[in-house]
Amino acid sequence: MIELTEHAKLRSQQRGITPDCIEVLNMFGCEIKHIQGAISLELDHREKKRLRRVFKACMQLVEKDNYAIVSERGIVITVAHKLS
């Protein structure tokens, strides 16, 4: 999870931008450099289109009750649908 300043926590709460949304910006956002080394993270048109596909697939994961088997080293061994 990305670390937020107190100011960022307050503003994100006021603006309804959840920590999960901030994490998505951190993972998928395009970096725009600013003075003094800061960057802004924004989603351009291509990333928004890509995320729509990714989130659609994630919603299918939720709806179909899928799962993954992962090794102790964090390697995915297999994936499947749960049987009812």
C-alpha distances in whole Angstrom, upper triangle without the diagonal:
4,6,9,13,15,17,14,13,17,17,15,16,20,19,18,15,12,8,9,11,9,7,10,12,9,10,14,15,18,18,21,22,23,25,24,21,18,17,17,15,18,19,22,25,24,21,21,24,22,19,22,23,20,19,23,23,20,22,25,22,22,26,27,25,25,23,22,23,21,23,22,21,18,21,22,25,26,25,28,29,29,33,34
4,7,10,13,14,11,11,15,15,13,15,18,18,17,14,12,8,10,11,8,7,10,10,8,10,13,13,16,15,18,18,19,21,20,17,15,14,14,12,15,17,21,24,23,20,21,24,22,19,22,24,21,21,24,24,22,24,27,25,25,28,30,28,28,26,25,27,24,26,25,23,21,24,25,28,29,28,31,32,32,36,37
4,7,10,12,9,9,13,14,13,15,18,18,17,14,13,10,12,13,10,10,14,13,11,14,17,16,18,17,19,19,19,20,19,17,14,15,15,14,17,20,23,26,26,23,24,27,25,23,26,27,25,24,28,28,25,27,30,28,28,31,33,31,31,29,29,30,27,29,27,26,24,27,28,32,33,32,34,35,35,39,40
4,6,8,6,6,10,10,10,12,14,15,15,12,12,9,12,13,10,11,14,13,12,15,18,17,19,17,19,19,18,20,18,17,14,14,14,14,17,19,23,26,27,23,23,27,26,23,26,28,26,25,28,29,26,28,31,30,29,32,34,33,33,31,31,33,30,32,31,30,27,30,31,35,35,34,36,37,37,41,41
4,5,5,6,9,10,10,12,14,15,16,14,14,12,16,16,13,14,18,16,15,19,21,19,21,19,20,19,18,19,17,17,14,15,15,16,19,22,25,28,29,26,26,30,29,26,29,31,29,28,32,33,30,31,35,33,32,36,38,36,36,35,35,36,34,35,34,33,31,34,35,38,39,38,40,40,41,44,45
4,5,5,6,9,10,11,12,14,15,14,14,13,17,17,15,17,20,19,18,21,23,22,24,22,23,22,21,21,20,20,17,18,18,19,21,24,27,30,32,28,28,32,31,28,31,33,31,29,33,34,31,32,36,35,33,36,39,37,37,37,37,38,36,38,36,35,33,36,37,40,41,40,42,42,42,45,46
4,5,5,6,9,10,11,12,14,13,14,14,17,17,14,17,19,18,18,21,23,21,22,21,21,20,19,19,19,19,16,16,16,17,19,22,25,28,30,27,27,30,30,28,30,32,31,29,32,34,31,32,36,35,34,37,39,38,38,38,38,40,38,40,38,37,35,38,38,42,42,41,43,43,43,47,47
4,5,5,6,8,10,10,12,10,11,10,14,13,10,13,16,14,14,18,19,17,19,18,18,18,17,19,18,18,14,14,13,14,16,19,22,25,26,23,23,27,27,24,26,29,27,25,29,30,28,29,32,31,30,33,36,35,35,34,35,36,35,37,36,34,32,34,35,39,39,37,39,39,40,43,44
4,6,5,6,9,10,10,9,9,9,13,13,11,13,16,15,15,19,20,19,21,21,21,22,21,22,22,21,18,18,16,16,18,20,24,27,28,25,24,28,27,24,26,29,27,25,28,30,27,28,31,30,29,32,34,33,33,33,33,35,34,35,34,34,31,34,34,38,38,36,38,38,38,41,41
4,6,5,6,9,10,10,11,12,15,15,13,16,19,18,18,22,23,21,24,23,23,24,22,23,23,23,19,20,18,18,20,22,25,28,30,27,26,29,29,26,28,31,29,27,30,32,29,29,33,33,31,33,36,35,36,36,36,38,37,39,38,37,35,37,38,41,41,39,41,40,40,44,44
4,5,5,6,8,8,10,11,15,13,12,15,17,16,17,20,21,19,21,20,20,21,20,21,22,21,18,17,15,16,17,19,22,25,27,24,23,26,27,24,25,29,27,25,28,30,28,28,32,32,30,33,36,35,36,36,36,38,37,39,39,38,35,37,37,41,41,39,40,40,40,44,44
4,5,5,6,5,7,8,11,10,9,12,14,13,14,17,18,17,19,19,20,21,20,23,23,22,18,17,15,14,15,17,20,23,24,21,20,24,24,21,22,25,24,22,25,27,24,25,28,28,26,29,32,31,32,32,32,35,34,36,36,35,32,34,34,37,37,35,36,36,37,40,40
4,5,5,6,7,9,12,12,12,15,16,16,17,20,21,20,23,23,23,25,24,26,26,25,22,21,19,18,19,20,23,26,27,24,23,26,26,23,24,27,26,23,26,28,25,25,29,28,26,29,32,31,32,32,33,36,35,37,37,36,33,35,35,39,38,36,37,36,36,40,39
4,6,8,10,13,15,14,14,17,19,18,20,23,23,21,24,24,24,25,24,26,26,26,22,22,19,19,19,21,24,26,28,25,23,27,28,25,25,29,27,25,28,30,27,27,31,31,29,31,34,34,35,35,36,39,38,41,40,40,37,39,38,42,41,39,40,39,39,42,42
4,6,9,12,14,12,12,16,16,15,18,20,20,19,21,21,21,23,22,25,26,25,21,20,17,16,16,17,20,22,24,22,20,23,24,21,22,25,24,22,25,27,25,25,29,29,27,29,32,32,33,34,35,38,37,39,39,39,35,37,37,40,40,37,38,37,38,41,41
4,6,10,11,10,11,14,15,14,17,19,19,18,21,22,23,25,24,27,28,27,23,21,18,17,17,17,20,22,24,21,19,22,23,20,20,23,22,19,22,24,22,22,25,25,24,26,29,29,30,30,32,34,34,37,37,36,33,35,34,37,37,34,35,34,34,37,37
4,7,8,6,7,10,11,11,13,15,16,15,18,19,20,22,22,24,25,24,20,18,15,14,13,14,18,19,21,18,16,20,20,17,18,21,20,17,20,22,20,20,24,24,22,25,28,27,28,28,29,32,31,34,34,33,30,32,31,35,34,32,33,32,33,36,36
4,5,5,6,9,10,11,13,14,15,15,19,20,21,23,24,26,26,25,21,19,17,15,15,16,19,21,22,19,17,20,20,17,18,21,19,16,19,21,18,18,22,22,20,23,25,25,25,25,26,29,28,31,31,30,27,29,28,32,31,29,30,30,30,33,33
4,5,5,6,9,10,10,12,14,14,18,18,20,22,23,25,25,23,19,18,16,14,15,16,20,22,23,19,18,21,20,17,19,21,19,17,20,21,18,19,23,21,20,23,26,25,25,24,25,27,26,28,28,27,24,26,26,30,30,28,29,29,29,33,33
4,5,5,6,9,10,10,12,13,17,18,21,23,24,27,27,24,21,19,17,14,15,15,18,20,20,17,16,18,17,14,16,18,15,13,16,17,14,15,19,18,17,20,22,21,21,21,22,24,23,26,26,25,22,24,23,27,26,24,26,26,26,30,30
4,5,5,6,9,10,10,11,14,16,18,20,21,25,25,23,19,17,14,11,11,11,15,17,17,14,13,16,15,12,14,16,14,12,16,17,15,16,19,19,18,21,24,23,23,23,24,27,26,28,29,28,24,26,25,29,28,26,27,27,28,32,32
4,5,5,6,9,10,10,13,13,16,18,18,21,22,19,16,14,11,9,10,11,15,18,18,15,14,18,17,14,16,19,16,15,19,20,18,19,23,22,21,24,27,26,26,25,25,28,26,29,29,27,24,26,26,30,30,28,30,30,31,34,35
4,5,5,6,9,9,13,14,17,19,20,23,23,20,17,15,13,10,12,12,16,18,18,14,15,18,16,13,16,18,15,14,18,18,16,18,21,20,20,23,25,24,23,22,22,24,23,25,25,24,21,22,22,26,26,25,27,27,28,32,33
4,5,5,6,7,11,13,16,18,20,24,24,21,18,15,13,10,10,9,13,15,15,11,11,14,12,9,12,14,11,11,15,15,13,16,19,18,18,21,23,23,22,22,22,24,23,25,26,25,21,22,22,25,25,23,25,26,27,31,32
4,5,5,5,8,10,12,15,17,20,21,18,15,12,9,6,7,7,11,13,14,10,11,14,13,11,14,16,14,14,17,18,17,19,22,21,22,25,27,26,26,25,25,28,26,28,29,27,24,25,25,29,29,27,29,29,31,35,36
4,6,6,9,9,12,14,16,19,19,16,13,11,10,7,9,10,13,16,16,12,14,17,15,13,16,18,16,16,20,20,18,21,24,23,23,26,28,27,26,25,25,27,25,27,27,25,22,23,24,27,28,27,29,30,31,35,37
4,6,9,11,14,16,19,22,22,19,17,14,13,9,10,10,13,16,14,11,13,15,13,11,14,15,13,14,17,17,16,19,21,20,21,24,25,25,23,22,22,24,22,24,24,22,19,20,20,24,24,23,26,27,29,32,34
4,7,9,13,16,18,22,23,19,17,14,12,8,8,7,10,12,11,7,9,11,9,8,12,13,11,12,16,16,15,18,20,20,21,24,25,25,24,24,23,25,24,26,27,25,22,22,22,25,25,24,26,27,30,33,35
4,6,9,12,15,18,20,17,14,11,8,5,5,5,8,11,10,7,9,12,11,10,14,15,14,15,18,19,18,21,23,23,24,27,28,29,27,27,27,29,28,30,30,28,25,26,26,29,29,28,30,31,33,37,38
4,6,10,13,16,18,15,13,9,8,5,5,6,7,10,10,8,11,13,13,13,16,18,17,18,21,22,22,24,26,26,27,30,32,32,30,30,30,32,30,32,33,30,27,28,28,31,32,30,33,34,36,40,41
4,6,9,13,14,11,10,6,6,5,7,9,10,14,14,12,14,17,17,16,20,21,20,21,24,25,25,27,30,29,30,33,35,35,33,33,32,34,32,33,34,31,28,29,30,33,34,33,36,37,39,42,44
4,7,10,12,10,9,5,5,6,8,11,11,15,15,14,16,19,19,19,22,24,23,24,27,28,28,30,32,32,33,36,38,38,37,36,35,37,36,37,37,35,32,33,34,37,38,37,39,40,42,46,47
4,7,9,7,6,4,7,9,11,14,15,18,19,18,20,23,23,22,25,27,26,27,31,31,31,33,36,35,36,39,41,41,39,39,38,39,37,39,38,36,33,34,35,39,40,39,42,43,45,49,50
4,7,6,5,5,7,11,13,16,17,21,22,21,22,25,25,25,28,30,29,30,33,34,33,35,38,38,38,41,43,43,42,41,40,42,40,41,41,38,36,37,38,42,43,42,44,46,47,51,52
4,6,6,8,11,14,17,20,21,24,26,24,26,29,29,29,32,34,33,33,37,38,37,39,42,41,42,44,46,46,45,44,43,45,42,44,43,40,38,40,41,45,46,45,48,49,51,54,55
4,6,9,12,16,18,22,23,27,28,26,28,31,31,30,33,35,34,34,38,39,37,40,42,42,42,45,47,46,45,44,43,44,42,42,41,39,37,39,40,44,45,45,48,49,51,54,56
4,7,10,13,16,20,21,25,25,23,25,28,28,27,30,32,31,31,35,35,34,37,39,39,39,42,44,43,42,41,39,41,38,39,38,35,34,35,37,41,42,41,44,46,47,51,52
4,7,10,13,17,19,22,23,21,23,26,25,24,28,30,28,29,32,33,32,34,37,36,36,39,41,41,39,39,37,39,37,38,37,34,33,34,35,39,40,40,42,43,45,49,50
4,7,10,13,15,19,19,17,19,22,22,21,24,26,25,25,29,30,28,31,33,33,33,36,38,38,37,36,35,37,35,36,36,33,31,32,33,37,38,37,39,41,42,46,47
4,6,10,12,16,17,15,16,19,19,18,21,24,22,23,26,27,26,28,31,31,31,34,36,36,35,35,34,36,34,36,36,33,31,32,33,36,37,36,38,39,40,44,45
4,7,10,13,14,12,13,16,16,15,18,20,19,19,22,23,22,24,27,27,27,30,32,32,31,31,30,33,31,33,33,31,28,29,29,33,33,32,34,35,37,40,42
4,6,10,11,9,10,13,14,13,15,18,17,17,20,22,21,23,26,26,27,29,31,31,31,31,31,33,32,34,35,33,30,30,30,34,34,32,34,34,36,40,41
4,7,8,6,6,9,10,9,12,14,14,14,17,19,19,20,23,24,24,26,28,29,28,29,29,32,31,33,34,32,29,29,28,32,31,30,31,32,34,37,38
4,6,5,6,9,10,11,12,15,15,16,18,20,21,22,24,25,26,28,30,31,30,31,31,34,33,35,36,34,31,31,30,34,33,31,33,33,36,39,40
4,6,5,6,9,10,11,13,14,15,17,19,20,21,23,25,26,27,29,30,30,31,31,34,33,36,38,36,32,32,31,34,33,31,32,33,35,38,39
4,5,5,6,9,10,11,12,14,16,17,18,20,22,23,25,26,27,29,28,29,29,32,31,33,35,33,30,29,28,31,30,28,30,30,33,36,38
4,5,5,6,9,10,10,12,14,15,16,18,20,21,22,24,25,27,25,26,26,29,28,31,32,30,27,26,25,29,28,26,28,28,31,34,36
4,5,5,6,9,10,10,12,14,15,16,18,20,21,22,24,25,25,26,26,29,29,32,34,32,28,28,27,30,29,27,28,28,30,33,34
4,5,5,7,9,10,11,13,14,16,17,19,20,21,23,25,24,25,26,29,29,32,34,32,29,28,26,29,28,25,27,27,29,32,33
4,5,5,6,9,10,11,12,14,16,17,19,20,21,23,22,23,23,26,26,28,30,29,25,24,23,26,24,22,24,24,27,30,32
4,5,5,6,8,10,10,12,14,15,16,18,20,21,20,21,21,24,24,27,29,28,24,24,22,25,24,21,23,23,25,29,30
4,6,5,6,9,10,10,12,14,15,16,18,20,20,21,22,26,26,29,31,30,26,26,24,27,25,22,23,22,25,28,29
4,6,5,6,9,10,11,13,15,15,17,18,18,19,20,23,24,27,30,28,25,24,21,24,22,19,20,20,23,26,27
4,5,5,6,9,10,11,13,14,15,17,15,17,17,20,21,24,26,25,21,20,18,21,19,17,18,18,21,24,26
4,5,5,6,9,9,10,12,14,15,15,16,17,21,22,25,27,26,22,22,20,23,21,18,19,18,20,23,24
4,5,5,6,9,10,11,12,14,14,16,18,22,23,26,29,28,24,24,21,23,21,18,18,17,19,22,23
4,5,5,6,9,10,10,12,11,13,15,18,20,23,26,25,22,20,18,20,17,14,14,14,17,19,21
4,5,5,6,9,10,11,10,12,13,17,18,22,24,24,20,19,17,19,17,14,14,13,16,19,20
4,5,5,6,8,10,11,13,15,19,21,24,27,27,23,23,20,22,19,16,15,14,15,18,19
4,5,5,6,8,9,12,14,18,20,24,26,27,23,22,19,20,17,14,13,11,13,15,16
4,6,5,6,6,8,11,14,16,20,23,23,20,19,16,17,14,11,10,9,11,14,15
4,6,5,7,10,13,16,18,22,24,25,21,21,18,20,17,14,13,11,11,14,14
4,6,8,12,15,18,21,25,27,28,24,24,21,22,19,15,13,10,11,13,13
4,6,9,13,16,19,23,25,27,23,22,19,19,16,12,10,7,8,10,10
4,7,11,14,16,20,23,24,21,20,17,18,15,11,9,6,6,9,9
4,7,10,13,17,20,21,18,17,13,14,11,7,6,4,6,9,11
4,7,10,13,16,17,14,14,11,11,9,6,6,6,7,11,13
4,6,10,13,14,11,10,7,7,6,4,6,9,10,13,16
4,7,10,12,9,9,6,6,5,6,9,11,12,15,18
4,7,8,6,5,4,5,7,9,12,15,15,19,21
4,5,5,5,6,7,10,12,15,18,19,22,24
4,5,7,10,10,13,16,18,21,21,24,27
4,6,9,11,14,16,20,23,23,26,29
4,6,9,12,14,17,20,21,24,27
4,6,9,12,15,18,20,23,26
4,6,8,11,15,16,20,23
4,7,11,14,16,18,22
4,7,11,13,15,19
4,7,10,13,16
4,6,9,12
4,6,9
4,6
4
